[in-house]
């Protein structure tokens, strides 16, 4: 019904060039336009006000920069320390991306294995849950005792945190196939492999992508937390270590600058994964279609 | 005399919870038959169809194919359109070919022909979500027809559609059958639909499910809207309705 009435509206637009049918419609459109603008403007205003108030507080109370730096000082530190911060950012980013990649392969692979054999699922699933519910901060020190390479240790930690949402979501998706379609595949004599490839994996794709978006954020958290635990300096120190080190030296502006970069990285990962999800689903999946309109 | 295609001999099906879905069901389907299985819900119509499709095995009795023993090809149309939402219309129709290892380009013409038969040649590249309920059902029918199977099984395919669409698809289905000469087993709970479409109706009773009457609908094909209002049609509907009543009286 709804799609019919909207297509009618669209024809009206094409014919007359006028979208507005009556007063109610005019109000509705106006409301929608205001909402669209507010969606971007309001957060921007909140940000500006916060930054301005922060700046004023520092200025009015004459707070020294080693206690609370002004926003301007954070930005200038970000620019001045850029070479150091960039190196650290690249390392954190590298760990996060690698961990996410391993989580995708491990999580999705294990999910496929689970749906192929219930016995494997019964044997392993409880341990996947245990690994997930045990705080990574508690596991990490042990990992760094047994794993020589610091990078490998960070990677393992980030992977442990990130793989579970992919595993559980993909398993759910692979088991959510339409029962009639499953029957149809059987009638046409589909092999197990064909059923997996042409039915289960496409059905699981939206679930997997949902898990991936959660895992992206978790991989970053895992990488940062593990680095705090690892704590040692030298080569291969990421943003978390930069924050620790700057803290020891009371270089508060650099702490803020590094924090800004971590937050930015998280936002970027989420945006990229959302975009990927949209690209893969927008033609057919309900979730992506609703977001369009 | 038409050639026999399929026989059910004393077929029974009992599910694990001691539910007897079918008991001693015997039925013969001839080449070119349009056979309707008509009965109240729970009479085992769909179970019978699933047994014929090979989706489950009978507890007792047997299902035998006559003639060519190597070809048990089946087309199946469910109550829901049962399309893959991630694939375009033509890719959905490609499915049965794809599962037998045929590339899309090698069967593209067959797919287009099949879509043209159901009047959807212009929607080959649309996604299922862009189609109405009736159109989705047509895609489902095109997919069942495309492989030119020996028999098409339809499980209440039009039950979820509104009456106008149902009548239209009834007419189109008969035209398709006229053109292709396919054999169809059609499950329905509508007396009117079964009389309009079929040349034979097997009226079934519930608990346990079985065939209690077989009716011949002698009216010649092609049948169109005029048949729907003819005295002949009304008479057949009355007979069928009485048989259905009889099937329910014995039990409630």
Interface residues (C-beta under 8 A of the other chain):
Chain A: X178 X180 X181 X183 X184 X185 X186 X187 X188 X189 X190 X194 X198 X199 X202 X205 X283 X284 X285 X286 X289
Chain B: X50 X53 X54 X55 X74 X76 X78 X80 X82 X84 X85 X86 X87 X95 X96 X98 X99 X100 X127 X128 X129
